[in-house]
């Protein structure tokens, strides 16, 4: 599910209910069981757009605003950032 190139994942969420929040609740246990050493950070803040930041090899960061994404689109991003 997670690309081997990902070294760290950051999920930035609005404090209101969001599909990204539901996605994290569903897939977090699977992500951590398959990638126990992967750093996964989840932050909530007011006035932000749902965003995933994937840090890859050599410190390269990919920032993706995921407002309105389906679960399938979120999984696709995590498998190929």
CORHUBEL-V565877 format. One record per backbone hydrogen bond with DSSP energy under -1.0 kcal/mol. NH is the residue of the N-H (numbers start at 0). CO is the residue of the C=O. Records with the same first field share a line. If there is no record, write none. Layout:
NH->CO / CO
This chain:
2->77
5->2
6->54
7->54
8->38
9->52
10->40
11->50
12->42
21->17
22->18
23->19
24->20
25->21
26->22
27->23
30->26
31->27
32->28
33->29
34->30
37->34
38->6
40->8
42->10
44->12
50->11
51->63
52->9
53->61
54->7
55->59
58->55
59->56
61->53
63->51
65->49
68->65
73->69
74->70
75->71
76->72
77->73
78->74
79->75
